[in-house]
């Protein structure tokens, strides 16, 4: 009797020890391995199985002992059937006989079976099964001990599952942060860097491994700050907590800092950084999370908008002022104008109205190109570029007395398929520029050459020319070379942008050859068919 008592005490100690070892584990597969080993040892069994319910509620074998892994699909199949039978008949007997059949199929010597549910908070989460060859009967005490062990194991499994899920969530979150297109930076309360994602490596030219542990100010350095200051906000008591209007949640305000970041390689990048505080339960700042966004495109768009507004308003003002002035003069009731004056003033009004119409047309076309990335053409005619050039020269000749003009086309210059209205616009624009940007006059030559597949047309002047740096930009929307001549000269910076778009819509190319002070030659090339 004493010996039996001693055995029971030792069995309980063993159980306790194992339970502790199991519950201390957070790795699910290790927990399952320990549970199954302990159960088989405790019952002097030969085979052990643990099935857990997956997300769909179905039982799947997750750990085995004493079974070859090739038998697992068979065991899963058997398990499915026995659980279906049990749920249909609500009888343990059917389940039990299927269980015995399974044990026998594995090894005919396995004559005893034990199956215990792993239950957490009243919910079955899995099944612990042990098969043994021993014919000795299990006492109710054995079963009770085993059940209490199964309960402990269920808690351990549940903890490990929870941990696994949290770990999975953590990994998923880390992957999101790592692969985010925005830079993400985590700081501790002393503003030292705790983590630094890949996007931020690209933005700052710093490597994450080199910055962890460094103070923020050593890595995030500014060439220019336009808005906000994290240190100032902290000194002023940030994070400020405010109740939102709905009277509910307490929200922490973010600090927004914007400016030109000085990268490690000396280059600059326009960024906006949003700092969000992370507080502990006592409301103390534990971390700061920074979201860093590259705002270069946004800044460029803003700049473009400013240029657009100033250029367009300037270009609109001149003709509108002229129209208004001439119309007001003609309307004066105290003077009777003779017919010549009326004609002359009306002509100015008409010309300036045409200019306004052309400007508006150009703006609309430019915005359509922006939206569709290309230009719509009526491309069904054979266009004689030499004739267009001749007509244009005739028109411009009468406008400019300071320039001499020369045409240089062979008589058999081939026609090209295209949109004659648009191609005329290109030649007019190049000639107009040649005049505008050679204020001292000189020769303006328009010519062309052709081979079997393509034709090229050039417009050459002897004007101020264009530097190499500006040559790269003059075909951009609203770009105008910064100089006194350009400032004095009317223009929107749209002419070359539209000309190039027209030539490219025809499948051709356009370029410039120039040196400052040496004049400029604009050349476009189109396919012959
Ligand atoms: P704009 O309306 O200003 O003339 P364009 O798009 O036609 O606009 O030209 C863009 C800029 O390129 C001009 O502002 C001028 O600075 C430069 N440019 C164009 N053509 C010439 C040229 N023939 N010689 C020198 N500079 C030129």
Boltz pocket constraint, residues with backbone or C-beta under 6 A from the ligand:
constraints:
  - pocket:
      binder: B
      contacts: [[A, 429], [A, 430], [A, 433], [A, 434], [A, 437], [A, 461], [A, 463], [A, 464], [A, 465], [A, 466], [A, 474], [A, 476], [A, 479], [A, 480], [A, 481], [A, 482], [A, 486], [A, 490], [A, 491], [A, 492], [A, 493], [A, 494], [A, 495], [A, 496], [A, 497], [A, 519], [A, 520]]
      max_distance: 6.0
